[in-house]
Each structure stands twice: as C-alpha cells, then as structure tokens.
Amino acid sequence: MKLDRTLEEHFEELGNDHVSSSEQTPMRKDAFVLSEEEKIERIRENVREIMLTLGLDLEDDSLRGTPDRVAKMYVKEVFGGLEPKKKPNSSTFENKYKYGEMLVEKNTKAFEKCQFETIITTDPHTYNTLKHEYNGNGHRPVLHYSELLNQLISSGQLKFSKKLNHKVTYHDPCYLGRYNQQYDAPRQVIEATGCELIEMPRNRDRAFCCGAGGGRIWMDEGEVELRPSEDRIHEAANLEGVTTFVVACPKDVAMYQDAVKTSGLEDKIVVKDLIELVGEALELNTSNGAE
C-alpha cells in the first residue's frame, strides 16, 4: 500500500518523536529533557484550566491544592523509573502500530491503579478507541461529553437559566455517529438549550466527513475546487435562517472554523462547539472564569 508522502513523513515523525522505556512505554523525547518540577508545573496549569472551565472554585477547601496533587501523582505514576532508550528500528507502519500497542499497554496499567466508574472524553476518536480497543478499563462505561451532558440534563442535575432561541444546524462527527451510532444525545442537548435544530440534508448515518479523517488533516489537498469542509459549510449556509454550525469534535472545530474563513462566510455562519451552547444557556462567563 502506497502512502501519501506527506502522511508518511508524519508517521515517521511520530516514531522519531517517541522513544521506548525499560517497560516498552513510548514517551516523547522532551519528557526526559524537562525537570520533574517543570513537568509538574505544566500539568498543574492544565488541570487548573480544566477545573476553572468546569466552573469549579479552586479556593474552596475541598478543591484547594487539587491541581498540584493531580500533577504530582501523574508525574510519579507516568514518569517514575522510566529511562529513555533508542527507539525500535522498524518500518513506518510497524512504528505506528507498536506505538499504539505500547500506549494501550501503558494506559491499561494506569487504569488498573485508579478507582473510577466512567471515562469521559470530548474527542470522538478517543471515544471510539477506548470503547473498542481497550479491554483493561474493567468494562466501565466510556461516555462522549454529549452523552454526559444529556444525562445531567435529563436527570435535572443541569438546569439552564436562559433559552437561546438560536436557529442552528448540527454536524455528526464520523466516530461518534457512523462508527458508534450516537446521534441523539447531541441533538437532545441542543434542543434543551432552547435552540431550533435544522437538520443538514446529509445527516446521521449519511453525514459528510469534515476532511480530517484518515490522516488527511496533515496532508496537502493540492488543487481542489472545494474542500470537504468547505462543501459542508456551504451546505449549512444554504439552510434558511441558520446562523450557527454546531460541532462535537475538536477536529471539527478547527476544520470548519477554517472553512468558514476560506469560504468568505464569516458574516453568514459561526462554528460553535456543543459545550459553548451549554455555557450560554447556563449564562457562564467562561473567559472571566478562566482568568
């Protein structure tokens, strides 16, 4: 099988950027350059940002110090005792799949040390991988964040204070929709925010890919009249009264925001992640909360 050279270079870079530890665990080379305190600081800030985004009060006695504890635990468990070795001398595809297998093995060991009931992810690709390629999570449920939001809304734990009244359309991510048949949860969340949902002509199991799949997010598309993401945005922009294009995948956010710009439709339609609608309906000021 002949790979696109650009994609092949990225696979080679993936192999070059990771080395194998004494436990055959892949780690980025810079993981061994940073000091322990630098690693802790980076992770601490990421955890802090996530908690603030969720609206948690870091000054509360029960939460104070949590980012620091999580960061130190992570560094100890993930980096403890690892020593870099030369990466395996193998082909591009062998590196790719060995890397994946090593990640599964390492993450499974981490799962076994943790006490948890559910895994939650914002990324449909991660969702698909954890649901179908991991056997070490104790068969505990894996939820896409749209499923979690829908559960919280349905149970009355999440109540909105504002009805949005936006006219929106929704794009089904490939790995949430066609691969896992999760069509209803995002739509029910959208409707719960008070938005009117106008379906795209191609939706659910007939939804159109954003164009990033299969590694194409890294590839030069060459001379094409219309990229898949631009085609999809034009489809949405032609829906009468629709001003918001709702997505539930990080890659979709990047692909479609770029497509809106390259299509010259900034004054016609805006791309929003599903959680942005939830934040608006809760009347959260996330920009101030993250400062």
Secondary structure, 3 states (H helix, E strand, C coil): CCCCHHHHHHHHHHHHCEEECCCCCEEEHHHHCCCHHHHHHHHHHHHHHHHHHCCCCCCCCCCCCHHHHHHHHHHHHHHCCCCCCCCCCCCHHHHHHHHHHHHHHHHHHHHHCCCCCCEEECCHHHHHHHHHCCCCCCCCCEEEHHHHHHHHHHCCCCCCCCCCCCEEEECCCCCCCCCCCCCHHHHHHHHHCCCEECCCCCCHHHCCCCCCHHHHHHCCCCCCCCCHHHHHHHHHHCCCCCCEEEECCHHHHHHHHHHHHHCCCCCCCEEEEHHHHHHHHCCCCHHHHCC
